[in-house]
Amino acid sequence: MDNQFINLTLLDEQNFDVLLGFSTQLLAGILTLIIGFWLAGRAGRLTVESLNKIERLDNTVVPLLGALVRYAGMTLTLVVALGKFGVETTSIIALLGAAGLAIGLALQGTLSNVAAGLMLVFLRPFKIGDWIEAAGMSGSVREIGLFTTVIDTFDNVFISVPNSSIWSSSIVNHSRYGTRRLDLDIGIDHASDLDKAEAAMMSLASDPRVLKDPAPRFIVVGFDERAVTIRLRVHATYADFFDLGYDLNRRLKQALDDHKIIIPYPKRIIHHNDAVEDRGDIRIT
C-alpha cells in the first residue's frame, strides 16, 4: 500500500513537472510573440523617422524600407516563438519554406505587387509628391508601399492602387521636369489685324512668372470658316504653371479688347417665308 502511494505521488510530481514545463514554454512563446511584434512595429517606425532625417535620401524609399524592417522583425519573432513552443529550428526552416511556397502560389498577385513596388522604388518613374497619371488614376503620390501606392486626387479623395497595376500601365509624370510649356489658344475674327493680335497676346507674356528662356512666341495655328486660331506659347516653372494659366486666361479677353481684336461667336441666321397653300396642304418654303 505504501509503495502504491509512493508511485502515485511520483507520477503526480512528474505530471506536474511536465505541465509546468509546457505552461512555461507556452507563456514564453506568447510573450515572445507580443513583445516581438511590438518591437518589430517600433523598429519600423524608428526606421522611417531616422531615414526622414537624412536629407540626401529620397523619401520615396522610406516607407518601403520601414515596411521591410517591420516584416523582417515579425518573421524573426515568429521563428523564435515557435522555438519556444518546442519546435526544432530545422523543422521551422522546413515549415517556413513549405509555407512560403504555398503562400507564393496562392498569392501570386500579391507578390507581384511587392515586386512591382520594388521596381517603382529603384527605377523611380515618380517620387512622393509628384502629379502622375497611371492605371486610370490621376493625383499626387503620397506613399509607395510594399503592396499599394497611395494617391491623393486634387479633389482630396484617397486612392490605393495596387503596385502591379501602376507598373504594368503607362505612367505620365507631370512633375518630372521643373519647366512646363503653356499654350494659350483663342479664335479671332478673320478681319482682325494679326500684328495687333500679336501685340495683344505678347502683352500677356510680360508676367514675371513667364520664363525668358525659352522665349515667348506668337503662333498662327490655323484658319477655319469661323475664325483664325492664334496661340501664345510661354514656359513657366512647375510651381507657377497652374496659377499662371488661370491668370492668363482671365486677362486674355481684356488684352484683346484693348487692341480692338474681335472674338467671333457662332451665329445662326433663320430665314422664314410665308406659308403657301399647295393642294390643300400648308407648306413652309
ABEGO torsion letter per residue (X at the ends): XAAAAAAAAAAAAAAAAAAAAAAAAAAAAAAAAAAAAAAAAAAAAAAAAAAAABAABBAAAAAAAAAAAAAAAAAAAAAAAAAAAGBBAAAAAAAAAAAAAAAAAAAAAAAAAAAAAAAAAAAGABBBGBBBBBGGBBEBBABBBAABBBBBBAAGBBBBBBAAAAAABBBBBAAABABBBBBBBBBBBAABBAAAAAAAAAAAAABAABBAOBBBBBBBAEBBAABBBBBBBBBBBAAAAAAAAAAAAAAAAAAAAAAGBBBBBBBBBBBBBBBBBBGGBBBBX
